[in-house]
Every structure is written in structure tokens, then in C-alpha cells.
């Protein structure tokens, strides 16, 4: 198999919007690359940000960065050119790298919610509970708990046209010429482990965090805390709701066309929102970013 037809998701009546969609995705892609790269560099170079919170956020930015790099460039090419194909190498990368990075991100978001819970509910013991050894252990657990897939081992039919924006496991199973019951069971179990369990722990953590925020006597402090938590929770809801829709709804669901556009949220939108919501709105991060940029400019000038 040298090439695999892909991205046959734009119906005839919508083909006029391809260039508009191309421009929107290109802007989101560039913002994602810049934002997540900036977060990684600033968290590494600025000593004031060497805390558990920014340690986990830098780890979250990396899979966002890699995930976007594995999907968006091919998506942009296929939106711009009439021949919508993907090489076999690109097909393999998307099929294996995307689920692995996605599962890592799911676990990392759960870890970040736990960090928020400890900071809100046990502030006096935060440095003891979130010690460097535990932070490294949690980050390693997230990176090694990767979702694997056996989809590539399935024999595909001669008709290799994917009715989707990119090569994704739930869609590729429809091309198989054999019974995929085992693969569907494998995907369902993996979805429970990497989607349902993390989102449940996140909701529990934010529940306790909300209780701690309500105990704050200052109205200004409560408003600021609720504003931060609500923005974080918004990103989590968008990320998990769209992935759950794609991976847990029945394969023969009538919501097939909606699924194509839903997948754009966790492949294009949420990676862009992560640096914007979690860090770039933070005065501490913006100050550190300006400091790092000044250092870089001074080095270039001298």
C-alpha cells in the first residue's frame, strides 16, 4: 500500500468552504505551535516557574505540540489540493502517534487536576505532597501509559478511501475486510481506561476544589479562583466530550458526519486553547515570557 486516500469528508455542497477552513486551521495551527513552544521554553528557562504546576503544564504542551504536528500539516495540504492522499508513512504515524499522545494527554490532564486539588485543599502541605519525586513519577506514568492499537494489522479492502479528516482508529476499522469485534472491544476497554477514568478523577478533583474555593472569605478571591477553575474546566469538557463522542459512540451511528467536525476540536482547537487558558492569561507566565525574550534579544544583539 503506497498511498491511502484520505480526507473525503468535504461534501460537494461544502467544497467552496475548503479555502476558508484552510485559513482557519492554519491560523489555529500557528497559534498552537507558537503558544505551546513558548510555554515549554519559558517553563524550562525561568527558575521562578520551576514548580509542579508549570512542570506538568510543560509536559502537557509537548504532546499537544507533537499531536498537532502529526495531523494539521497533512490536513492543510489536503484542504488546499484537490487530490486528497496520504503516504503510507504518514498513515502509520497518524495511526500510532495520535492515540499514544492522546492517551498521554488524557492522563496528564487528570494529574494537573490533582495538582489543583492539592493546591486548593491542602495549601500548607502542598510542597510536601507535590514533591519532585512524586511529580516525576506522575509525569512518567502519563508518558508510559500509552494506548496501543492493532488496527494496522487488519487486512484492508481494496477500496481505501477514508471518509474523515485524518487517519483515526474508529474510522479505519470500517475499511477492514474481516470481523473487527476484537478490535472494537480493545478500543472500548482503552477508552474506559484513558477517557472515563481520567475524566471521573478530574470531576472529583474539581468538586473538592470548588468546595475549597467556596470557603474563601474574600469575594474577590472567590471570583478569581472560580474564573480560573471554570476556564480550566471548559478546556477539559471540550477535550473529553469530543473524544468520548468519537470513540464511544457506535460505529454505525447516524452521527458520522458530525464526528468528522467534532474530531477537529481535540486535534486543532484544544491544543491551541491549552497555552491560552492555562498559562498565557497568567501574569506570572507573561512576565517570565517577557524576561526570556529580553535575554534572547540581548544575546542576539551582542
C-alpha positions in Angstrom: 0.0 0.0 0.0 1.9 3.1 -1.2 -0.8 5.7 -0.6 -4.1 5.9 1.2 -6.9 8.1 0.0 -7.9 10.4 2.9 -10.0 13.4 3.8 -13.0 12.7 1.7 -15.1 14.4 4.4 -16.0 17.6 2.4 -19.2 17.1 0.6 -19.8 18.6 -2.7 -22.0 21.4 -1.3 -19.3 22.4 1.2 -16.2 22.3 -1.1 -16.5 26.1 -1.5 -15.6 26.4 2.2 -12.4 24.5 1.9 -10.2 27.5 1.5 -11.9 29.3 4.4 -11.4 26.2 6.6 -7.8 26.0 5.4 -7.2 29.6 6.6 -8.9 29.0 10.0 -7.0 25.8 10.6 -3.7 27.4 9.5 -4.2 30.2 12.0 -5.0 27.8 14.8 -2.1 25.6 13.9 0.4 28.6 14.0 -1.0 29.7 17.3 -0.7 26.2 18.7 2.9 25.9 17.6 3.9 29.3 19.0 1.9 29.0 22.2 3.0 25.5 23.3 6.6 26.1 22.2 6.7 29.3 24.3 5.3 27.5 27.3 7.9 24.8 27.1 10.8 27.2 26.7 9.6 29.6 29.4 8.9 26.8 31.9 12.4 25.4 31.3 14.4 28.7 31.2 12.7 30.7 34.0 13.6 29.4 37.5 10.5 31.0 39.1 8.4 28.6 37.1 10.2 25.5 38.3 7.1 24.5 40.3 4.9 21.4 40.0 2.1 23.4 38.3 4.3 24.5 35.4 6.3 21.3 35.3 3.1 19.4 34.4 1.9 22.2 32.0 5.2 22.0 30.1 4.6 18.2 29.8 1.1 18.8 28.6 2.3 21.3 26.0 4.7 18.8 24.4 2.1 16.1 23.4 -0.2 19.0 22.2 2.7 20.2 20.0 3.5 16.8 18.7 -0.1 15.8 18.2 -0.8 18.9 16.1 2.3 18.4 14.1 1.3 14.9 13.2 -2.2 15.9 12.0 -2.5 19.5 10.9 0.1 19.8 8.1 -1.4 16.8 6.2 -4.9 18.2 6.9 -3.9 21.6 5.4 -2.3 20.0 2.4 -5.5 18.0 1.7 -7.7 21.1 2.1 -5.6 23.1 -0.4 -5.1 20.5 -3.1 -7.9 18.6 -4.9 -6.1 15.2 -4.7 -6.5 14.1 -1.1 -4.0 11.4 -0.4 -1.6 10.5 2.4 1.5 8.4 2.2 1.7 5.1 3.9 4.4 6.5 6.3 2.1 9.4 7.2 -0.8 6.9 7.6 1.3 4.9 10.1 2.4 8.0 12.0 -1.2 9.3 12.5 -2.5 5.9 13.4 0.1 5.2 16.1 1.4 8.5 17.3 -2.0 10.2 17.7 -3.6 7.6 20.1 -0.3 7.4 22.1 -0.1 11.2 22.5 -3.9 11.4 23.1 -3.8 8.9 26.0 -0.7 10.6 27.5 -2.6 13.9 27.4 -5.7 12.4 29.0 -3.6 11.2 31.9 -1.7 14.5 32.2 -4.9 16.5 32.4 -6.0 14.2 35.3 -2.7 14.8 37.0 -3.0 18.6 36.6 -6.5 18.5 38.2 -5.0 16.6 41.1 -2.3 19.3 41.4 -5.0 21.9 41.5 -6.9 20.0 44.2 -3.8 19.7 46.4 -3.0 23.5 46.0 -6.6 24.4 46.9 -7.4 21.9 49.6 -4.0 21.4 51.2 -2.1 24.6 50.6 0.1 24.3 53.7 1.2 20.8 52.8 1.5 21.5 49.0 5.3 21.4 48.8 5.5 18.2 50.8 2.7 16.4 49.0 3.8 17.6 45.5 7.5 16.8 46.0 9.8 16.4 43.0 9.9 12.6 43.2 6.1 12.4 43.1 5.9 14.9 40.2 8.4 12.9 38.2 6.6 9.7 38.9 3.2 11.1 37.8 4.7 12.5 34.6 6.4 9.2 33.8 3.2 7.4 34.5 1.4 9.6 32.0 4.1 9.1 29.3 4.3 5.3 29.7 0.5 4.8 29.8 0.0 4.9 26.1 -2.9 3.5 24.2 -1.8 0.9 21.6 -3.8 -0.2 18.6 -3.9 -3.3 16.4 -5.8 -1.6 13.6 -2.8 -1.6 11.3 -2.7 -5.4 11.4 -6.1 -5.7 9.9 -6.4 -6.6 6.2 -7.9 -3.6 4.4 -10.2 -3.8 1.4 -9.1 -2.6 -2.0 -11.3 0.5 -1.6 -9.0 2.6 0.6 -10.9 5.9 0.8 -11.3 7.3 4.3 -14.4 9.3 5.0 -12.7 11.5 7.6 -10.3 14.4 8.1 -7.4 12.2 9.1 -6.4 8.6 9.8 -8.2 7.7 13.1 -8.8 4.3 14.6 -12.6 4.3 14.7 -12.9 5.3 11.1 -10.1 3.0 9.8 -11.9 -0.1 11.2 -14.6 0.4 8.6 -12.1 -0.4 5.9 -11.3 -3.8 7.3 -12.4 -6.9 5.3 -12.6 -9.1 8.4 -14.6 -9.1 11.7 -13.4 -6.3 14.0 -15.2 -7.4 17.1 -11.9 -7.9 19.0 -10.6 -4.6 17.8 -13.8 -2.8 18.9 -13.6 -4.5 22.3 -9.9 -3.4 22.6 -10.8 0.2 21.7 -13.7 0.2 24.2 -11.5 -1.0 27.1 -8.8 1.5 26.2 -11.5 4.3 26.0 -12.6 3.4 29.5 -9.1 3.5 30.9 -8.0 6.7 29.2 -11.2 8.6 28.9 -13.8 7.6 31.5 -11.4 7.0 34.4 -9.4 10.3 33.9 -12.5 12.5 33.4 -14.1 11.0 36.5 -11.0 11.8 38.6 -11.0 15.3 37.2 -14.6 15.9 38.1 -14.0 14.6 41.6 -10.9 16.8 42.0 -12.7 19.9 40.8 -15.6 19.1 43.1 -13.3 19.3 46.1 -11.6 22.3 44.7 -14.9 24.1 44.3 -15.7 23.4 47.9 -12.4 24.8 49.0 -13.0 27.9 46.9 -16.4 28.5 48.5 -14.7 28.6 51.9 -12.6 31.7 50.8 -13.8 34.7 52.7 -12.8 37.3 50.2 -15.4 37.8 47.4 -12.6 38.9 45.1 -10.6 35.8 45.9 -13.5 33.6 45.2 -14.3 35.3 41.9 -10.7 35.0 40.8 -10.5 31.3 41.8 -13.8 30.4 40.2 -12.7 32.3 37.0 -9.5 30.2 36.8 -11.2 26.9 37.6 -14.1 27.5 35.2 -11.7 28.3 32.3 -9.7 25.2 33.0 -12.8 23.1 33.3 -14.1 24.5 30.0 -11.0 23.1 28.2 -11.3 19.8 29.9 -15.0 19.5 28.9 -14.3 20.3 25.3 -11.4 17.9 25.1 -13.1 14.9 26.8 -16.6 15.4 25.4 -15.4 15.5 21.8 -13.1 12.5 22.2 -15.8 10.5 24.1 -18.2 11.3 21.2 -15.8 10.0 18.7 -14.5 6.9 20.5 -17.5 5.7 22.5 -20.4 6.2 20.1 -21.4 3.2 18.0 -19.5 2.6 14.8 -22.7 2.6 12.7 -24.1 5.7 14.4 -26.0 8.2 12.3 -23.8 11.0 13.6 -21.0 10.1 11.2 -20.7 13.5 9.6 -20.8 15.3 12.9 -18.0 13.1 14.1 -15.7 14.5 11.4 -16.0 18.0 12.7 -16.1 17.0 16.3 -12.7 15.5 15.9 -11.4 18.9 14.8 -11.9 20.2 18.4 -9.4 17.8 20.0 -7.0 17.8 17.1 -6.9 21.6 16.4 -8.9 23.7 18.9 -7.9 22.3 22.4 -4.2 22.2 21.6 -4.5 25.9 20.9 -6.6 26.6 24.0 -4.2 24.9 26.4 -1.5 27.6 26.5 -4.1 30.3 26.2 -6.2 29.2 29.1 -3.7 27.6 31.4 -0.7 29.9 31.2 -0.7 32.9 28.8 -3.5 34.5 30.8 -1.3 34.2 33.9 0.6 37.4 34.8 3.4 35.3 36.2 3.9 33.5 32.9 3.6 36.7 30.8 6.3 38.3 33.0 8.6 35.3 32.6 8.0 35.3 28.8 9.0 38.9 28.6 12.1 38.3 30.7 13.2 35.3 28.5 12.5 37.3 25.3 14.7 40.2 26.6 17.5 37.8 27.3 17.3 36.2 23.9 17.3 39.7 22.2 20.3 40.8 24.2 22.2 37.7 23.2 21.4 38.2 19.5 22.4 41.9 19.7 25.7 41.2 21.4 
